[in-house]
Amino acid sequence: MTPLSTLLPELVALSKSDQSKDEDLTDERKQGEWQTRYSKHAWLQIIIESIVLIFGLIICLYLFYEIAASRHIVKELNIGLNIFESASHHALALEAVAIGGACGGFAFALKWLYHGVAHGWWNRDRIVWRLIVPLLSATLALFTALMIGSGIIPIFSVKITEGPRAGAAYGFFVGFFSDNLVGALQRFANHTLGKIGRTEDKQSGG
């Protein structure tokens, strides 16, 4: 089982490598080049995409407030919908994982939206990716948490599903780095299923 602390040096190294790649903060422009690269129609879509992603992020944050209010961690306001009032502690943890995953996905999509616009990489076809990432991140966070809790994937401690606070933190972590986790799960599946396939081949004399 790999504790999160052993992964931190790798994340720091990745962060430093990303910073070295993005040391040039000029967005490939010369001094005084302030005109936009995009047409009015392109800016209309960029603004709509930004609003949708920010609105989704705000909904996720509000759902976190609802979870906290249901356990009296924060003071409940009159606007509260009490949608998690009857949920069990374990159910709240899993809901926090899914919402945290969506929150991380929205944040990741927003990050790449402003990066793409600033560097001139933005294109209209990427809207599909930006809208689907939060949903996939939530799904990935939830089901990897279930696999960790059941012992299928011994990466993190099973304590991530014991409470909403740890669940939310884990969900956001997975959601924001969902692309990395998909690659890691692919390697894990290839290694595990490959072993099973080779064992069956030996048993069958292949």
Number of C-alpha atoms within 10 A of each C-alpha: 10 10 11 11 8 9 10 11 11 11 11 11 11 12 12 12 12 11 11 10 9 11 9 10 9 12 13 11 12 8 7 6 9 8 6 11 12 14 8 9 8 13 14 12 14 19 11 11 18 17 13 15 23 16 13 19 22 14 15 21 15 13 21 20 17 22 24 19 19 21 16 10 11 12 11 16 10 6 6 13 13 13 11 17 13 10 14 9 14 14 16 25 25 25 24 31 36 31 30 34 35 31 30 30 32 30 21 21 24 20 12 14 21 15 14 15 17 17 14 14 12 19 14 9 8 12 15 9 11 21 17 13 23 29 19 18 31 27 19 22 32 28 14 19 28 18 15 19 18 11 14 11 17 14 14 16 16 17 12 22 26 16 17 25 19 16 28 27 17 23 36 27 20 28 34 25 16 24 12 12 18 14 11 12 13 12 12 13 12 12 12 11 12 12 12 11 12 12 13 12 11 9 9 8 7 8
